[in-house]
């Protein structure tokens, strides 16, 4: 039966309570780990520990593997298997310096289930040990590995969050430069697409994890002296004409909201089939709350619908 006004109100109150609890946890546990002055190795260990609090779905299987010689993690539905040969290449966030497939299982697992697709979460090389453009090289190699394994471009989508969202765009731009076919679609959660310094930028009251100073230090590690205006470093500054259909999701309560808005405007101006969904009162990569936070579930359902209309297998 449809929910009446009273039950809808209770649901709304529950959602607000869940959101408030998750926001508290992120600010208390995750944000302290992302300090500009904290050594990178400490940040990596901290994120690995905190990410264990997220809920990887029991209906997904996670297994180590490779694509194009680059290591990563294959994710697939435990029952029923994927639909056809559809595959999603996922690029995790972490400011190009931290993170791994393990830290993002709450997203990749739910994507595999909702999209009825295999997901390859790429364990791309991180800065400062491997600065720009190492991550892009790994993204291109993994995509080419999928093609070599028999997937057609229309079988494949590329998605990513934060730096991984920017990396998804940069990988597509590099494929164009190399004359390689595009994937069927791109998906970017709160993408970091402009690596220019942000010192002095305002921080929304609801921001839960990112500080401009941390972004600037991380960008310095990744760029290693290169110009942040280079199109593959900051895709929002690139010629975006011809890119595949792109879905961008972002929350209002985050430092990178303007990146998503600018990216969407640039994509539309370039004639790209682009969609921007802004979630009120949601924080950076809130999709990691899937299974707990209804907005995260809605967001990943939107991704599944977006890809279902574009990825053919």
Secondary structure as UniProt FT lines:
FT   HELIX           5..25
FT   HELIX           26..30
FT   HELIX           31..33
FT   TURN            36..37
FT   HELIX           40..50
FT   HELIX           51..53
FT   TURN            58..59
FT   STRAND          60..67
FT   TURN            68..69
FT   STRAND          70..77
FT   TURN            84..85
FT   STRAND          87..91
FT   TURN            95..97
FT   HELIX           102..104
FT   HELIX           105..115
FT   STRAND          118..122
FT   TURN            127..129
FT   TURN            132..133
FT   HELIX           134..148
FT   TURN            149..150
FT   HELIX           153..155
FT   STRAND          156..161
FT   HELIX           163..178
FT   STRAND          185..189
FT   TURN            199..200
FT   TURN            205..206
FT   HELIX           212..223
FT   TURN            224..225
FT   TURN            228..229
FT   TURN            231..233
FT   HELIX           235..237
FT   TURN            241..242
FT   STRAND          245..251
FT   TURN            255..256
FT   HELIX           257..269
FT   TURN            270..271
FT   STRAND          274..279
FT   TURN            280..281
FT   TURN            284..285
FT   HELIX           286..289
FT   TURN            290..292
FT   HELIX           294..308
FT   TURN            309..310
//
